[in-house]
Amino acid sequence: MLSIPDIARWFRPVKTALPLLPKFKQHGLNLMPGMFDKNNRNDVEGQAVPIPDEAYFFDNGDCLFLAEGVLFKLHRWILCRDPDSMFRDMFSVPQGPQVMGLDPISISDTRAEFRALCWVLYALPNEIHLQTTREADVQRLVHVAKMSHKYNLPLFETWALKMILLQCEPPLDHLATCTQDVLGQMMALATLCDHPVLLCLVESAWISRLSTGELRCSDALVAGEKHATRKFQGDVYYQLNKQIHSQLSALSPTSARGFSDFGLTDKQLLCLLSGHILLSNFWCRLREDGLPYSTRCNVLKYMHDTACVPTYANIQWPLNTADVLMGLRSARQAVAAQPAPTPFGIPTCIVGHLDILIHKFTSEVANYFLEPSTTT
């Protein structure tokens, strides 16, 4: 292990023209010549002196990075293997006089994140193969995808995302057992990399685990708001709406707890209660709105008022209005199971109408709880 004085002697201030510096700073990079200069006392006055990473500090490395007080001495050719690598531009910055050509580049990434990037750059075939099995380090793969996206390494980013999808889908189903923090990281990654398939998997798994009470809806809402996933927020509020009846029945003028068990902010609680009212109103209007005529109905038009409309009016709607979607599906099953009211069978206009309501409600559930979307 090199001593601190040995490391410190490797660096000296350089005067450089940095035309690419603004681009690097957008990615959390800071080229810091002279950070070990004797006139810079930040490394000795109350702050830990940087130490070499145990795995990724190579004696013959020709570039140096600093992340959370840890030094990574790497090889430029490894970092530049991907043709689109941002490191190519970084290393093209003209340098002044240097000692061993190693001025440290300070980065905003955590040690774990940058170490994961180093891992994928230097990984051996057996390590790569393990990522297709249950032995995979999913947390590290998330870091790899995030860092590859940040440093414009599309080949590595694509591979990492494929491995993550493999872990998230059956039979591995990592999302069914991972922590809520990992779900949040997966959502952030899917949003960052604009990966709708991964985002759909994460949202579906999260909602499924909310429905069993395994995870808290309030935490899921925080993640949904952070990443502006409108549909996911609507689905979370819908899960809360299904829980709200037990709270409403326990409320009284002297109730002290109220809705505090939900752990919502005032704004979130307002969204929930407003949505609950709108959904209740929607449920009450189902019969009042009646059954529209459809030209695709298997029943002749003149029989619509005498066969289709009464059949629709006699549907036994579930009493629990908290789960509107379940109610619509139950009504559809009830219609399909009852005796045919006409020689032509069950009126297809009823089944079609309920299918339209189910599809429309599923796609628009967020509109009951959130403000109108500004996107077109």
PyMOL commands that set and color helices and strands:
alter all, ss='L'
color gray80, all
select helices_A, chain A and resi 4-8+21-26+41-43+76-79+86-91+111-122+125-130+138-150+154-168+174-176+180-192+196-211+217-226+230-250+260-262+266-288+301-313+324-337+348-368
alter helices_A, ss='H'
color red, helices_A
select strands_A, chain A and resi 29-31+51-57+63-67+70-74+105-107
alter strands_A, ss='S'
color yellow, strands_A
deselect
rebuild
show_as cartoon
